Amino acid sequence: MLRRDGEPKQRSFADQAHAVRAVPENHALLQMARAIDWGAVEQELARYYDRWAGRPSYPPAVLLRMLVLEQFADLSDREVHEQVGYNLLYRTFVGLTADEPVPDDTTLVKFRDRVGEAGIRRVFETLNTQWAAAGLLGTDRRVLDGVHLWAKVARRSWVELMRKGRGLVLEAVANADAERAAGLREAFPASVEEPPGRGEEALRREREQTARLLAAVAELTDERVRERAALLGAMLQEGDRPVSFEDPDARWGYKAADKPFLGYKAHEALDPDSRLITAVEVVPGNAHEAVQTDTLLAGDTAPRAAGVVVIGDTYYNNATTVAQVAEAGARPCFAGQTAARVSDAFTYDAAADQLGCPEGKRSIGKVRVDNGDLYYFSMRDCTACPRQAECLTPGERTGQARPRRRVYLSDVRKHKVVAGEAGKAWRKAHLKLRGRIEPKFDEQMNRHGLRYARYWGLAKVTVQVLLNVITVNLKRVVKLLAQAAGPPGAGRRPVEVMT
């Protein structure tokens, strides 16, 4: 008899159990889930909930795993809700049985807002603490670098921003006082619908119109009007000013001299031995994240040995960053600048704290200038020197009756000169590890959606970056555990450190 496949059949519990067993146990997602003590994570997140008041929530660890799954598969809140609903692999990873309801996208939004940046940082620290205790994290070195994210906003000219800003202020006035708004619209007839002009003259007119409107609404007390007027007023200022109404924290920055971007920078520290990220800091796109290295190192979630070596490229090779690294009890190892320095032609005697010139003369004193010392030579020696024409600068030759050579030696450069050839070999050995952070950024950006910000605001973008880092760290931990003798807590041998 021909089987009637169209007839509905009652699915039994055995059918559901068989479907769950079909999920491959060795899949990366399930290995990631097994690599964590979720009880400790649940305990950290429980502090953001009232124990007795309100309706029972989904387990916080389930919601966190859904956010990690978003990063892993580059899904939105709505997409992850849909796919966990029918994808047994995803459902198993987040910890839901076949017949349990799936948290919807609104629940995920509320969960992210509830725990915020502080809660996700606690999870990040808890996980790294677990992996450090398991012997996975190295303590001797850290590699620093940053990557940029495009903000979730349209890129507008300043003329367009002025136009849009006036429209937003008038809209807020209309909600508070329709009659006042009608009068203002008559006084400021230019609307955002009209084609904006271009050039300096057009911008000047828009700035004048904007300043007049802000003066006209200055006495209004409505909170929404004051908020929008303050943001628009900040755009009229020079220097560090907002460039978006949707995301006031975003800024224009430069990946390179000819590669601008509007958004944020993720500043990260990597343990080059395990290739696990240990610290994260997110800053606006125009910030010099290298000079905020003290904040990054203070937020390192893994233990560091005394005198840990901090490695970076030439972007970090400045006096401020070097001093911050030293204050953190670490040793800086940054790539040198390629440009030649005047001091390269002179020798430095550390014992006497003097510079020597090619003619064998020594400096007779120094003055402190910024982050280094300006050494000066004897006028008598310089006046009689046969190299005077080529050694002295034009200002030194003509600016005084008796010339005197002055040479600046920065603290950073002085340290390298004192270290000599041994220091060069030491730096070269450590700088070889610098490239290990680039594949990690490539993974974050091209496989897990970190090229673009998902949210508005520095705090929410920081949450995105932290979740992304937790995801790539989990993937790496699975590989590290595969190299070891067993699961966490089973007397595993130390992971071999690759150099």
BAGU-196218 format. One record per residue (C-alpha): x, y, z; residue number from 1; residue in one letter. Coordinates in pm, whole numbers, plus 50000, padded with zeros to 5 digits. Layout:
residues N
NODE       u       v       w     i   aa
NODE       X       Y       Z   NUM    A
...
***
This chain:
residues 499
NODE       u       v       w     i   aa
NODE   50000   50000   50000     1    M
NODE   50129   50340   49907     2    L
NODE   50234   50535   50217     3    R
NODE   50036   50853   50268     4    R
NODE   50320   51099   50350     5    D
NODE   50077   51388   50349     6    G
NODE   49895   51264   50657     7    E
NODE   50001   51439   50980     8    P
NODE   50186   51227   51232     9    K
NODE   50215   51275   51607    10    Q
NODE   50584   51331   51695    11    R
NODE   50686   51135   52000    12    S
NODE   50940   51222   52268    13    F
NODE   51168   50958   52115    14    A
NODE   51156   51145   51783    15    D
NODE   51268   51466   51953    16    Q
NODE   51543   51286   52146    17    A
NODE   51669   51128   51823    18    H
NODE   51678   51470   51657    19    A
NODE   51884   51612   51946    20    V
NODE   52125   51317   51923    21    R
NODE   52179   51408   51558    22    A
NODE   52362   51724   51666    23    V
NODE   52737   51657   51625    24    P
NODE   52905   51654   51965    25    E
NODE   53238   51762   51818    26    N
NODE   53100   52076   51656    27    H
NODE   53296   52390   51748    28    A
NODE   52993   52552   51911    29    L
NODE   52934   52263   52147    30    L
NODE   53302   52245   52232    31    Q
NODE   53286   52617   52310    32    M
NODE   52992   52556   52542    33    A
NODE   53181   52280   52725    34    R
NODE   53493   52498   52769    35    A
NODE   53322   52723   53024    36    I
NODE   53208   52689   53382    37    D
NODE   52867   52844   53318    38    W
NODE   52779   52830   53686    39    G
NODE   53038   53102   53757    40    A
NODE   52905   53310   53467    41    V
NODE   52549   53269   53596    42    E
NODE   52661   53384   53939    43    Q
NODE   52823   53698   53797    44    E
NODE   52512   53790   53599    45    L
NODE   52269   53708   53881    46    A
NODE   52367   54030   54060    47    R
NODE   52179   54226   53790    48    Y
NODE   51846   54064   53884    49    Y
NODE   51624   54097   54188    50    D
NODE   51604   53760   54359    51    R
NODE   51236   53785   54455    52    W
NODE   51059   54070   54271    53    A
NODE   50929   54050   53915    54    G
NODE   50851   53768   53677    55    R
NODE   51096   53476   53645    56    P
NODE   51352   53547   53375    57    S
NODE   51533   53327   53131    58    Y
NODE   51861   53202   53279    59    P
NODE   52116   53483   53221    60    P
NODE   52368   53232   53083    61    A
NODE   52118   53133   52812    62    V
NODE   52075   53496   52709    63    L
NODE   52451   53549   52711    64    L
NODE   52506   53245   52490    65    R
NODE   52251   53384   52244    66    M
NODE   52452   53707   52227    67    L
NODE   52772   53506   52173    68    V
NODE   52594   53310   51901    69    L
NODE   52505   53640   51734    70    E
NODE   52875   53724   51713    71    Q
NODE   52974   53374   51607    72    F
NODE   52729   53360   51314    73    A
NODE   52706   53738   51255    74    D
NODE   52331   53746   51327    75    L
NODE   52098   54020   51449    76    S
NODE   51877   53987   51757    77    D
NODE   51581   53893   51539    78    R
NODE   51780   53647   51330    79    E
NODE   51925   53466   51630    80    V
NODE   51575   53431   51780    81    H
NODE   51446   53279   51455    82    E
NODE   51739   53046   51399    83    Q
NODE   51756   52913   51754    84    V
NODE   51388   52830   51704    85    G
NODE   51457   52575   51430    86    Y
NODE   51833   52507   51438    87    N
NODE   51896   52222   51684    88    L
NODE   52270   52292   51692    89    L
NODE   52210   52653   51794    90    Y
NODE   51941   52549   52042    91    R
NODE   52176   52300   52205    92    T
NODE   52455   52557   52228    93    F
NODE   52240   52815   52408    94    V
NODE   52115   52547   52649    95    G
NODE   51748   52508   52551    96    L
NODE   51567   52177   52515    97    T
NODE   51367   52099   52202    98    A
NODE   51036   52216   52349    99    D
NODE   51148   52523   52549   100    E
NODE   51050   52872   52424   101    P
NODE   51322   53086   52269   102    V
NODE   51393   53436   52406   103    P
NODE   51278   53695   52153   104    D
NODE   51474   53993   52026   105    D
NODE   51314   54233   52276   106    T
NODE   51430   54011   52563   107    T
NODE   51785   54021   52427   108    L
NODE   51776   54402   52399   109    V
NODE   51655   54433   52759   110    K
NODE   51917   54187   52880   111    F
NODE   52197   54385   52713   112    R
NODE   52066   54707   52866   113    D
NODE   52027   54543   53207   114    R
NODE   52381   54409   53241   115    V
NODE   52546   54679   53027   116    G
NODE   52916   54719   52973   117    E
NODE   52998   54646   53338   118    A
NODE   52820   54308   53329   119    G
NODE   52981   54192   53005   120    I
NODE   53321   54300   53138   121    R
NODE   53259   54085   53445   122    R
NODE   53191   53788   53219   123    V
NODE   53503   53861   53014   124    F
NODE   53712   53871   53331   125    E
NODE   53548   53558   53474   126    T
NODE   53624   53357   53159   127    L
NODE   53985   53473   53139   128    N
NODE   54027   53391   53507   129    T
NODE   53903   53038   53439   130    Q
NODE   54143   52993   53149   131    W
NODE   54436   53139   53342   132    A
NODE   54366   52892   53622   133    A
NODE   54365   52615   53362   134    A
NODE   54714   52718   53253   135    G
NODE   54611   52844   52910   136    L
NODE   54721   53208   52943   137    L
NODE   55080   53327   52930   138    G
NODE   55202   53594   53172   139    T
NODE   55527   53718   53019   140    D
NODE   55418   53921   52715   141    R
NODE   55133   54131   52575   142    R
NODE   55090   54261   52221   143    V
NODE   54891   54584   52175   144    L
NODE   54710   54712   51868   145    D
NODE   54383   54866   51758   146    G
NODE   54122   54819   51488   147    V
NODE   53856   55061   51366   148    H
NODE   53478   55015   51335   149    L
NODE   53245   55217   51115   150    W
NODE   52961   55374   51312   151    A
NODE   52600   55288   51235   152    K
NODE   52529   55633   51089   153    V
NODE   52515   55815   50756   154    A
NODE   52814   56029   50668   155    R
NODE   52694   56388   50622   156    R
NODE   52862   56718   50535   157    S
NODE   52863   56996   50793   158    W
NODE   52608   57187   50584   159    V
NODE   52375   56887   50593   160    E
NODE   52430   56845   50966   161    L
NODE   52338   57208   51035   162    M
NODE   52022   57169   50829   163    R
NODE   51921   56846   50995   164    K
NODE   52001   56979   51341   165    G
NODE   51776   57280   51299   166    R
NODE   51499   57051   51182   167    G
NODE   51536   56832   51490   168    L
NODE   51532   57132   51724   169    V
NODE   51219   57273   51557   170    L
NODE   51054   56931   51578   171    E
NODE   51122   56918   51953   172    A
NODE   50986   57273   51994   173    V
NODE   50670   57174   51805   174    A
NODE   50608   56887   52047   175    N
NODE   50641   57125   52342   176    A
NODE   50484   57443   52204   177    D
NODE   50320   57427   51859   178    A
NODE   50252   57800   51844   179    E
NODE   50614   57888   51926   180    R
NODE   50736   57638   51667   181    A
NODE   50518   57796   51395   182    A
NODE   50671   58135   51463   183    G
NODE   51021   57992   51452   184    L
NODE   50956   57819   51121   185    R
NODE   50855   58153   50974   186    E
NODE   51169   58316   51111   187    A
NODE   51388   58032   50980   188    F
NODE   51227   57935   50648   189    P
NODE   51518   57724   50521   190    A
NODE   51416   57359   50563   191    S
NODE   51602   57034   50547   192    V
NODE   51408   56944   50232   193    E
NODE   51573   57220   50029   194    E
NODE   51892   57121   49844   195    P
NODE   52184   57226   50065   196    P
NODE   52454   57451   49926   197    G
NODE   52822   57372   49910   198    R
NODE   53148   57534   49999   199    G
NODE   53264   57772   50269   200    E
NODE   53003   58038   50195   201    E
NODE   52718   57788   50224   202    A
NODE   52860   57659   50552   203    L
NODE   52896   58013   50686   204    R
NODE   52528   58085   50613   205    R
NODE   52419   57760   50776   206    E
NODE   52626   57827   51086   207    R
NODE   52477   58177   51118   208    E
NODE   52123   58043   51081   209    Q
NODE   52195   57771   51336   210    T
NODE   52344   58014   51589   211    A
NODE   52038   58241   51556   212    R
NODE   51799   57950   51611   213    L
NODE   51988   57833   51919   214    L
NODE   51971   58184   52063   215    A
NODE   51595   58193   51995   216    A
NODE   51530   57870   52189   217    V
NODE   51785   57929   52468   218    A
NODE   51519   58019   52726   219    E
NODE   51300   57711   52659   220    L
NODE   51307   57459   52943   221    T
NODE   51169   57153   52765   222    D
NODE   51416   56869   52819   223    E
NODE   51404   56739   52463   224    R
NODE   51455   57087   52317   225    V
NODE   51751   57154   52547   226    R
NODE   51906   56816   52467   227    E
NODE   51889   56865   52090   228    R
NODE   51996   57229   52110   229    A
NODE   52299   57133   52321   230    A
NODE   52406   56870   52069   231    L
NODE   52361   57111   51778   232    L
NODE   52552   57377   51969   233    G
NODE   52840   57135   52027   234    A
NODE   52862   57088   51650   235    M
NODE   52923   57462   51610   236    L
NODE   53234   57443   51827   237    Q
NODE   53584   57377   51702   238    E
NODE   53796   57076   51793   239    G
NODE   53646   56758   51930   240    D
NODE   53281   56789   51827   241    R
NODE   52998   56544   51748   242    P
NODE   52947   56451   51383   243    V
NODE   52618   56262   51411   244    S
NODE   52282   56313   51579   245    F
NODE   52213   55940   51596   246    E
NODE   52548   55856   51755   247    D
NODE   52702   56159   51929   248    P
NODE   52998   55953   52055   249    D
NODE   53126   55861   51706   250    A
NODE   53411   56064   51557   251    R
NODE   53604   56091   51233   252    W
NODE   53942   55921   51250   253    G
NODE   54209   55795   51012   254    Y
NODE   54319   55440   50943   255    K
NODE   54589   55599   50726   256    A
NODE   54654   55950   50599   257    A
NODE   54426   55888   50299   258    D
NODE   54178   55650   50469   259    K
NODE   53931   55833   50694   260    P
NODE   53653   55654   50880   261    F
NODE   53364   55758   51102   262    L
NODE   53324   55549   51414   263    G
NODE   53532   55395   51690   264    Y
NODE   53860   55216   51764   265    K
NODE   53884   54890   51955   266    A
NODE   54212   54883   52151   267    H
NODE   54310   54529   52253   268    E
NODE   54588   54343   52435   269    A
NODE   54678   53991   52323   270    L
NODE   54878   53720   52496   271    D
NODE   55097   53612   52201   272    P
NODE   55165   53268   52351   273    D
NODE   54803   53154   52374   274    S
NODE   54666   53410   52123   275    R
NODE   54391   53500   52369   276    L
NODE   54277   53861   52411   277    I
NODE   54317   53977   52770   278    T
NODE   54210   54344   52765   279    A
NODE   53970   54561   52563   280    V
NODE   53914   54936   52553   281    E
NODE   53695   55119   52298   282    V
NODE   53751   55487   52215   283    V
NODE   53607   55735   51961   284    P
NODE   53764   55731   51616   285    G
NODE   53966   56049   51668   286    N
NODE   54129   55934   51993   287    A
NODE   54499   55844   52011   288    H
NODE   54445   55509   52180   289    E
NODE   54818   55447   52223   290    A
NODE   54846   55723   52484   291    V
NODE   54564   55553   52678   292    Q
NODE   54765   55235   52721   293    T
NODE   54756   55277   53099   294    D
NODE   54377   55228   53092   295    T
NODE   54411   54920   52872   296    L
NODE   54676   54760   53095   297    L
NODE   54477   54843   53408   298    A
NODE   54186   54648   53260   299    G
NODE   54393   54340   53177   300    D
NODE   54185   54043   53292   301    T
NODE   54472   53794   53315   302    A
NODE   54765   53781   53560   303    P
NODE   55093   53927   53436   304    R
NODE   55444   53850   53551   305    A
NODE   55661   54123   53697   306    A
NODE   55835   54302   53412   307    G
NODE   55595   54171   53148   308    V
NODE   55703   54282   52800   309    V
NODE   55450   54506   52624   310    V
NODE   55492   54490   52245   311    I
NODE   55360   54731   51982   312    G
NODE   55431   54905   51654   313    D
NODE   55572   55254   51597   314    T
NODE   55233   55407   51685   315    Y
NODE   55313   55328   52049   316    Y
NODE   55671   55454   52034   317    N
NODE   55614   55783   52214   318    N
NODE   55721   55914   52552   319    A
NODE   55368   55911   52699   320    T
NODE   55301   55546   52619   321    T
NODE   55649   55433   52724   322    V
NODE   55605   55608   53060   323    A
NODE   55262   55450   53110   324    Q
NODE   55399   55104   53042   325    V
NODE   55685   55160   53286   326    A
NODE   55443   55283   53554   327    E
NODE   55243   54961   53508   328    A
NODE   55554   54762   53604   329    G
NODE   55609   54643   53246   330    A
NODE   55888   54676   52989   331    R
NODE   55806   54856   52662   332    P
NODE   55913   54700   52334   333    C
NODE   55792   54913   52047   334    F
NODE   55911   54925   51688   335    A
NODE   56141   55221   51618   336    G
NODE   56072   55515   51394   337    Q
NODE   56237   55484   51052   338    T
NODE   56326   55854   51019   339    A
NODE   56689   55944   51090   340    A
NODE   56758   56154   51399   341    R
NODE   57024   56420   51452   342    V
NODE   57136   56235   51764   343    S
NODE   57225   55929   51553   344    D
NODE   57553   56101   51456   345    A
NODE   57650   56141   51822   346    F
NODE   57754   55890   52087   347    T
NODE   57606   55879   52434   348    Y
NODE   57805   55808   52751   349    D
NODE   57552   55692   53011   350    A
NODE   57799   55703   53300   351    A
NODE   57887   56068   53240   352    A
NODE   57549   56156   53088   353    D
NODE   57719   56331   52796   354    Q
NODE   57698   56330   52418   355    L
NODE   58011   56297   52206   356    G
NODE   58041   56452   51858   357    C
NODE   58227   56305   51556   358    P
NODE   58526   56533   51635   359    E
NODE   58564   56380   51981   360    G
NODE   58425   56676   52177   361    K
NODE   58180   56622   52464   362    R
NODE   57872   56816   52567   363    S
NODE   57919   57045   52865   364    I
NODE   57559   57058   52994   365    G
NODE   57194   56993   52926   366    K
NODE   56846   57133   52982   367    V
NODE   56523   56941   53020   368    R
NODE   56286   56982   52723   369    V
NODE   55954   56795   52708   370    D
NODE   56030   56422   52728   371    N
NODE   56406   56436   52682   372    G
NODE   56722   56641   52727   373    D
NODE   56879   56908   52507   374    L
NODE   57258   56869   52530   375    Y
NODE   57482   57163   52436   376    Y
NODE   57849   57186   52350   377    F
NODE   58118   57445   52423   378    S
NODE   58110   57763   52212   379    M
NODE   58488   57756   52194   380    R
NODE   58493   57399   52061   381    D
NODE   58222   57469   51806   382    C
NODE   58382   57793   51683   383    T
NODE   58712   57615   51610   384    A
NODE   58549   57300   51469   385    C
NODE   58633   57215   51103   386    P
NODE   58285   57061   51066   387    R
NODE   58110   57382   51166   388    Q
NODE   57953   57447   50826   389    A
NODE   57796   57102   50798   390    E
NODE   57724   57036   51166   391    C
NODE   57561   57357   51288   392    L
NODE   57210   57450   51185   393    T
NODE   57157   57783   51002   394    P
NODE   57008   57927   51318   395    G
NODE   57305   57819   51528   396    E
NODE   57550   57969   51274   397    R
NODE   57380   58309   51240   398    T
NODE   57178   58346   51560   399    G
NODE   57469   58427   51788   400    Q
NODE   57822   58568   51772   401    A
NODE   57981   58243   51891   402    R
NODE   57804   57929   51763   403    P
NODE   57710   57635   51984   404    R
NODE   57575   57294   51882   405    R
NODE   57264   57165   52059   406    R
NODE   57137   56808   52024   407    V
NODE   56809   56671   52157   408    Y
NODE   56796   56313   52290   409    L
NODE   56456   56180   52397   410    S
NODE   56417   55949   52695   411    D
NODE   56285   55673   52467   412    V
NODE   56585   55701   52234   413    R
NODE   56831   55727   52524   414    K
NODE   56704   55399   52668   415    H
NODE   56762   55223   52335   416    K
NODE   57110   55371   52298   417    V
NODE   57206   55253   52646   418    V
NODE   57072   54903   52573   419    A
NODE   57303   54881   52272   420    G
NODE   57330   54568   52057   421    E
NODE   57190   54345   52332   422    A
NODE   56883   54567   52343   423    G
NODE   56843   54544   51965   424    K
NODE   56850   54166   51978   425    A
NODE   56600   54165   52267   426    W
NODE   56360   54395   52081   427    R
NODE   56396   54201   51757   428    K
NODE   56308   53872   51928   429    A
NODE   55994   54017   52087   430    H
NODE   55882   54226   51790   431    L
NODE   55854   53905   51587   432    K
NODE   55543   53832   51795   433    L
NODE   55377   54159   51701   434    R
NODE   55214   54010   51392   435    G
NODE   55014   53758   51594   436    R
NODE   54745   54015   51669   437    I
NODE   54670   54093   51303   438    E
NODE   54506   53755   51223   439    P
NODE   54295   53801   51535   440    K
NODE   54166   54135   51406   441    F
NODE   54104   53979   51064   442    D
NODE   53896   53708   51233   443    E
NODE   53696   53961   51433   444    Q
NODE   53626   54189   51138   445    M
NODE   53577   53953   50847   446    N
NODE   53420   53650   51017   447    R
NODE   53231   53797   51311   448    H
NODE   53107   54135   51194   449    G
NODE   53334   54372   51385   450    L
NODE   53391   54589   51078   451    R
NODE   53072   54782   51160   452    Y
NODE   52915   54894   51487   453    A
NODE   52576   54735   51555   454    R
NODE   52462   54999   51803   455    Y
NODE   52478   55370   51882   456    W
NODE   52691   55507   52162   457    G
NODE   53031   55426   52308   458    L
NODE   52898   55205   52589   459    A
NODE   52690   54983   52358   460    K
NODE   52967   54955   52099   461    V
NODE   53199   54849   52382   462    T
NODE   52951   54572   52468   463    V
NODE   52961   54458   52105   464    Q
NODE   53341   54447   52102   465    V
NODE   53356   54259   52433   466    L
NODE   53107   53997   52310   467    L
NODE   53305   53964   51990   468    N
NODE   53628   53913   52186   469    V
NODE   53462   53655   52413   470    I
NODE   53353   53468   52099   471    T
NODE   53695   53456   51932   472    V
NODE   53858   53369   52264   473    N
NODE   53618   53076   52305   474    L
NODE   53710   52949   51961   475    K
NODE   54078   52970   52048   476    R
NODE   54030   52799   52386   477    V
NODE   53876   52499   52210   478    V
NODE   54198   52461   52010   479    K
NODE   54416   52506   52317   480    L
NODE   54220   52242   52507   481    L
NODE   54257   52005   52214   482    A
NODE   54635   52038   52254   483    Q
NODE   54611   51955   52622   484    A
NODE   54549   51627   52799   485    A
NODE   54186   51671   52891   486    G
NODE   53902   51896   53002   487    P
NODE   53952   52172   53261   488    P
NODE   54025   52038   53608   489    G
NODE   54143   51696   53493   490    A
NODE   54512   51736   53572   491    G
NODE   54592   51863   53226   492    R
NODE   54951   51920   53128   493    R
NODE   55053   52281   53059   494    P
NODE   54984   52403   52707   495    V
NODE   55298   52425   52500   496    E
NODE   55389   52788   52439   497    V
NODE   55471   52859   52078   498    M
NODE   55752   53106   52012   499    T
***
